[in-house]
Amino acid sequence: MPWLLAAALLHSAIVVEKREALKSWTILLAILAFGFSLIGTFIVRSGLLTSVHAFANDPERGVFILIILGLFTGGALTLFALRAREMEAKGVFGLVSRESAVLVNNILLAVSCFVVFTGTMWPMLAEMFFDRKLSVGPPFFNLAFTPFMVVLGLILPVGAMLPWKRGRLGCTFWPLRYAFGLALALAILAWAMQTGRSALGPVGLFLGAWVVFGAAVDLWSRTGRGPLAGRPGRLLRLPRADWGKAVAHAGLGVTMFAIAGLTAWEQEDIRVVQLGAPFEVGAFTLTLDDVQRLEGPNYLSTTGFVTLRKGAREIAQLRPEKRDYPVARMPTTEAAIDYRFLRDVYVVIGDRQADGGWVVRTYIKPLANWIWGGCLLMALGGALSLSDRRFRVAAGARRARAQPVAAE
């Protein structure tokens, strides 16, 4: 989350360009986002928090990370304070404007990050100052974090099409009416197909489709009002910053839908399985064919041989492992994963039971790869914005103006 927030704020800083008041906001929030990421590294590497990423932690490493946190974050905030006067606002803008939309975007991202930070740190603070043992789990984060992302998804397509300085919501929303209707139709379709299940999936599909279609409408609207035959050519000649913004927003929409779909439609199964006995999880049939004790370079492995089928068709042969490292005396579990475009299937093997069966955990995670695909699209959008020719020309022009001219 922090690195995604920092990337979004950097993209906002590029978009607002010479609008100094907003640029100061984005710089400050980007510094805080990077500081949050260092705090997250500190709490898992120092041993304050038990995490899957805390495989290498000790107090000495935590001290070094804390020093780095103080130097980088404190130094950045000091430089920001020293140059605050140079970033004072030079103009005004209306309440309904793209400046306001960028500002609301940054505030929502910053507050969302702070919610995650608070939920992570509060159990430690409660134990330290109030001597109370608390646990903050998924219910808190789902309830506190999700509303901010829903609001962000709703306003993002409209905010991206608002004019600078001053705009009108009605005129801005009118070109988006078809995108809104199509996104709503997809949400209703998903709701009808999964009656009786969580509404998170259809809501996520609506928000994701709304953001993606809104980015497409925003891009198409920049081709002008001329004949339809000439607009595709103008679309290809648009500045890279426009393409970058559309691609980054579309990536956020894909990520929103993927996270919501994964949360709403994930399937999990745990059972004791006998060798050779098939069992069904969702639309798939799995068979534990064999379990062998194998020797690795520095570990002993209990390896399962699992056949994954859909109907009569064999899809994959999976090899989940449970490894024991004799020197470190630390067991680990290696999940076997079948990656596909629309879903992933995870299989984990556990301990052998008294009746000769084996504990097998199976997870079906839809749209898991789409989360990473959306992040890649957002990174690509930022790269396209940074490569825009206008920024290079403007930088060159500023350098040329700064060179002294010899007197004649």
C-alpha positions in Angstrom: 0.0 0.0 0.0 2.6 2.7 0.8 4.6 2.3 -2.4 1.3 2.4 -4.4 0.4 5.6 -2.5 3.8 7.1 -3.3 3.5 6.3 -7.0 0.0 7.8 -7.1 1.2 11.0 -5.4 4.2 11.2 -7.8 1.8 10.9 -10.7 -0.4 13.7 -9.2 2.7 15.9 -8.8 3.5 15.4 -12.5 -0.1 16.1 -13.5 -0.5 19.4 -11.5 2.9 20.6 -12.9 3.0 24.4 -12.2 0.1 24.5 -9.7 2.3 25.1 -6.7 -0.3 24.7 -3.9 -1.2 21.2 -5.0 2.5 20.3 -5.8 3.4 21.1 -2.1 0.6 18.8 -1.0 1.7 15.9 -3.2 5.3 16.3 -2.1 4.4 16.3 1.6 2.1 13.3 1.2 4.7 11.4 -0.9 7.3 11.9 1.9 4.8 10.6 4.5 4.0 7.6 2.3 7.6 6.7 1.9 8.0 7.1 5.7 5.1 4.7 6.3 6.8 2.1 4.1 10.0 2.4 6.2 8.0 2.1 9.4 6.4 -1.1 8.0 9.9 -2.5 7.3 11.0 -1.5 10.8 8.2 -3.2 12.7 8.5 -6.6 10.8 12.3 -6.7 10.6 12.9 -5.6 14.3 10.6 -8.3 15.6 7.9 -6.0 16.9 5.3 -7.7 14.7 5.0 -11.3 13.7 4.8 -11.5 9.9 5.6 -13.8 7.0 8.2 -11.2 6.0 9.9 -11.3 9.4 12.0 -14.4 8.6 15.2 -12.3 9.2 14.8 -10.1 12.2 16.9 -9.0 15.2 17.0 -5.9 17.4 20.3 -4.6 15.9 18.8 -4.6 12.4 15.8 -2.8 13.8 18.0 0.0 15.2 19.7 0.5 11.8 16.3 0.7 10.0 15.1 3.2 12.7 18.2 5.4 12.0 17.5 5.2 8.2 13.9 6.1 8.9 14.9 9.2 10.9 17.5 10.3 8.3 15.4 9.9 5.2 12.0 11.0 6.5 13.4 13.7 8.8 15.7 15.0 6.2 13.0 15.1 3.6 10.6 17.0 5.9 13.4 19.4 6.8 14.1 20.2 3.2 10.4 20.6 2.6 10.0 23.0 5.5 13.0 25.1 4.2 11.5 25.5 0.8 7.9 25.9 1.8 7.9 29.6 0.9 8.8 28.8 -2.7 5.7 26.6 -3.1 3.1 29.1 -1.9 -0.1 29.2 -4.0 0.0 31.7 -6.9 -3.6 31.4 -8.0 -7.1 30.4 -7.0 -9.4 27.6 -8.1 -13.1 26.8 -7.6 -14.5 24.1 -5.4 -15.5 22.1 -8.5 -12.2 21.9 -10.4 -9.5 19.4 -11.3 -7.3 20.9 -8.6 -9.9 20.1 -6.0 -10.3 16.5 -7.4 -6.5 15.9 -7.2 -6.5 17.3 -3.6 -9.4 15.0 -2.6 -7.6 12.0 -4.3 -4.4 12.6 -2.2 -6.3 13.1 1.0 -8.2 9.8 0.5 -5.0 7.9 -0.2 -3.2 9.4 2.7 -6.1 8.7 5.2 -6.4 5.1 3.9 -2.7 4.6 4.5 -3.0 6.1 8.0 -5.9 3.7 8.7 -3.7 0.7 7.9 -0.9 2.2 9.9 -3.2 2.7 12.9 -4.6 -0.8 12.8 -1.1 -2.3 12.6 0.4 -0.2 15.4 -2.5 0.0 17.8 -2.1 -3.4 19.5 1.6 -2.6 20.3 0.7 0.9 21.6 -2.2 -0.6 23.7 0.1 -3.2 25.3 2.9 -0.6 25.9 0.8 2.2 27.5 -2.4 0.5 28.8 -1.1 -3.1 29.4 -3.9 -4.6 27.3 -3.7 -7.4 24.8 -5.5 -6.5 21.6 -5.9 -8.0 18.2 -6.8 -6.1 15.1 -7.8 -8.3 12.2 -9.5 -8.3 8.8 -12.9 -7.0 10.1 -11.4 -3.7 11.2 -9.4 -3.2 7.9 -12.4 -4.2 5.7 -14.7 -1.8 7.6 -12.3 1.1 7.9 -10.3 0.9 4.6 -13.0 -0.1 2.1 -15.2 3.1 2.2 -12.3 5.3 1.2 -11.5 3.1 -1.8 -15.2 3.1 -2.8 -15.3 6.9 -2.7 -12.0 7.2 -4.6 -13.3 4.8 -7.3 -16.6 6.8 -7.6 -15.0 10.3 -8.0 -11.9 9.4 -10.0 -13.4 9.3 -13.6 -15.3 12.6 -12.9 -12.3 14.3 -11.4 -10.1 13.3 -14.3 -12.4 15.1 -16.8 -13.0 18.2 -14.7 -11.3 21.3 -16.2 -8.6 23.2 -14.4 -9.5 26.2 -12.2 -13.3 26.0 -12.5 -15.8 23.4 -13.8 -19.4 22.2 -13.7 -20.3 18.7 -12.5 -23.3 18.3 -14.9 -21.3 19.1 -18.0 -18.4 16.9 -16.9 -20.6 13.9 -16.0 -22.7 14.0 -19.2 -20.1 12.4 -21.5 -19.6 9.6 -18.8 -23.3 8.6 -18.8 -22.7 5.6 -21.1 -19.6 4.4 -19.1 -21.7 4.6 -15.9 -24.6 2.7 -17.4 -22.3 -0.1 -18.8 -20.5 -0.4 -15.4 -23.9 -0.6 -13.6 -25.2 -3.2 -16.1 -22.1 -5.4 -15.4 -22.6 -5.1 -11.7 -26.3 -6.1 -12.0 -25.2 -9.1 -14.2 -22.7 -10.2 -11.6 -25.3 -9.8 -8.8 -27.8 -12.0 -10.7 -25.2 -14.7 -11.3 -24.2 -15.0 -7.7 -27.5 -14.5 -5.8 -27.2 -15.2 -2.1 -23.5 -14.3 -1.9 -21.6 -11.3 -0.8 -22.3 -8.0 -2.6 -18.5 -7.1 -2.6 -17.9 -8.8 -6.0 -20.6 -6.9 -7.9 -19.7 -3.6 -6.2 -16.0 -4.2 -7.1 -16.9 -5.0 -10.7 -19.0 -1.8 -10.9 -16.2 0.4 -9.4 -13.5 -1.2 -11.6 -15.5 -1.0 -14.8 -16.5 2.6 -14.0 -12.9 3.7 -13.5 -11.7 1.9 -16.7 -14.5 3.1 -18.9 -14.2 6.6 -17.4 -10.5 6.6 -18.4 -11.4 5.5 -21.9 -14.1 8.2 -22.3 -11.7 10.9 -20.9 -9.1 9.8 -23.5 -11.6 9.8 -26.4 -13.0 13.2 -25.4 -9.5 14.8 -26.0 -9.8 14.0 -29.7 -12.1 16.9 -30.2 -15.5 17.1 -31.9 -14.5 16.7 -35.6 -15.5 13.9 -38.0 -15.4 10.5 -36.5 -13.1 9.2 -39.2 -10.3 11.6 -38.1 -10.6 11.0 -34.4 -8.6 7.7 -34.2 -5.6 9.5 -35.8 -5.8 12.3 -33.3 -6.1 9.7 -30.5 -2.8 8.2 -31.5 -1.2 11.7 -31.6 -2.3 12.7 -28.0 0.5 13.6 -25.6 2.0 10.7 -23.6 0.9 12.4 -20.4 -2.7 11.9 -21.5 -2.1 8.3 -22.3 -0.2 7.8 -19.1 -3.1 9.2 -17.0 -5.7 7.0 -18.8 -3.5 3.8 -18.5 -2.8 4.5 -14.8 -6.5 5.1 -14.0 -7.4 1.9 -15.9 -4.8 0.0 -13.9 -6.4 1.2 -10.6 -9.8 0.1 -11.9 -8.5 -3.4 -12.8 -6.8 -3.7 -9.3 -10.0 -2.6 -7.5 -12.1 -5.2 -9.4 -9.5 -7.9 -8.8 -9.2 -7.3 -5.1 -13.0 -7.3 -4.7 -13.4 -10.4 -6.8 -10.7 -12.3 -4.9 -12.2 -11.4 -1.6 -15.8 -12.2 -2.6 -15.3 -15.3 -4.7 -12.3 -17.0 -3.1 -12.9 -20.7 -2.1 -11.1 -22.5 0.7 -11.2 -26.2 1.6 -9.4 -28.2 4.2 -9.9 -32.0 4.7 -8.2 -35.3 5.4 -7.5 -37.1 2.1 -6.7 -40.7 1.4 -4.3 -41.7 -1.3 -6.0 -42.2 -4.6 -9.4 -40.8 -3.4 -10.6 -37.9 -5.6 -12.3 -34.9 -4.0 -14.0 -31.8 -5.4 -13.4 -28.1 -4.6 -15.5 -25.7 -6.6 -15.4 -26.7 -10.2 -12.2 -28.8 -9.8 -11.4 -32.4 -8.9 -8.2 -33.2 -7.1 -6.6 -36.5 -6.4 -3.7 -37.1 -4.0 -1.8 -39.8 -5.9 1.2 -40.3 -3.7 3.3 -38.8 -0.8 7.0 -39.3 -0.7 9.9 -38.4 1.6 12.6 -36.7 -0.5 15.9 -35.2 0.4 16.9 -31.7 -0.8 20.2 -29.8 -0.6 19.8 -28.8 3.1 16.3 -30.0 4.0 14.0 -33.1 4.1 10.8 -32.8 2.1 7.4 -34.5 2.5 6.2 -34.1 -1.1 2.6 -34.7 -2.3 1.8 -35.6 -5.9 -1.6 -34.1 -6.7 -3.5 -34.3 -10.0 -5.8 -31.3 -10.8 -8.7 -31.9 -13.2 -11.7 -30.0 -14.4 -14.3 -32.4 -15.6 -12.5 -35.2 -17.4 -9.6 -33.0 -18.5 -6.3 -33.1 -16.6 -5.1 -29.5 -16.0 -1.9 -29.9 -14.0 0.3 -32.0 -11.8 1.0 -30.2 -8.5 3.8 -30.9 -6.0 3.1 -29.3 -2.6 5.8 -29.8 0.0 6.4 -29.6 3.7 10.1 -29.1 4.4 12.2 -29.6 7.5 15.6 -27.9 7.9 17.6 -30.0 10.4 20.2 -27.3 11.1 17.8 -24.4 11.6 15.1 -26.7 13.1 12.5 -24.8 11.2 9.7 -26.4 9.2 8.3 -24.5 6.2 5.3 -25.2 3.8 5.8 -24.8 0.1 2.4 -24.4 -1.7 2.0 -25.8 -5.2 0.3 -23.3 -7.5 -1.4 -23.6 -10.8 -1.4 -20.1 -12.4 -4.1 -19.2 -14.9 -5.4 -16.0 -16.4 -8.7 -15.9 -14.5 -7.7 -17.8 -11.3 -5.0 -19.5 -9.3 -5.3 -22.9 -7.5 -3.1 -23.4 -4.4 -2.6 -26.8 -2.8 -0.8 -27.2 0.6 0.0 -30.6 2.3 -0.1 -31.0 6.0 0.5 -33.8 8.5 -0.3 -37.4 8.2 -3.2 -38.6 10.4 -3.8 -41.7 12.4 -6.0 -43.3 9.7 -3.3 -43.0 7.1 -4.8 -39.9 5.4 -3.1 -36.5 4.9 -4.4 -33.1 5.6 -4.7 -31.1 2.4 -5.7 -27.5 2.1 -7.0 -26.1 -1.2 -7.5 -22.5 -2.2 -9.1 -21.2 -5.4 -8.2 -17.5 -5.8 -10.0 -15.8 -8.7 -8.4 -12.8 -10.4 -5.2 -13.0 -8.3 -3.0 -12.2 -11.3 -5.2 -9.3 -12.3 -4.0 -7.5 -9.1 -0.4 -7.5 -10.3 -1.6 -6.7 -13.9 -3.4 -3.6 -12.6 -0.2 -2.5 -10.7 1.9 -3.0 -13.8 -0.6 -0.8 -15.7 -0.3 1.9 -13.1 3.5 1.8 -13.3 3.3 1.9 -17.1 1.0 5.0 -16.8 3.5 6.7 -14.6 6.4 5.9 -17.0 4.4 7.3 -20.0 3.7 10.5 -18.1 7.3 10.9 -17.2 8.4 10.3 -20.8 6.1 13.1 -22.2 8.1 15.3 -24.6 6.6 18.5 -23.1 8.4 18.0 -19.8 11.7 17.5 -21.5 11.1 20.6 -23.7 10.0 22.7 -20.7 13.1 21.6 -18.7 15.4 22.5 -21.7 13.7 25.9 -22.0 14.2 26.7 -18.3 17.9 25.8 -18.6 18.3 28.0 -21.7 16.6 30.9 -19.9 18.9 30.5 -16.9 22.1 30.8 -19.0 23.7 34.3 -18.8 23.8 36.4 -22.0 27.0 38.2 -22.8 26.6 42.0 -23.2 27.2 43.4 -26.6 
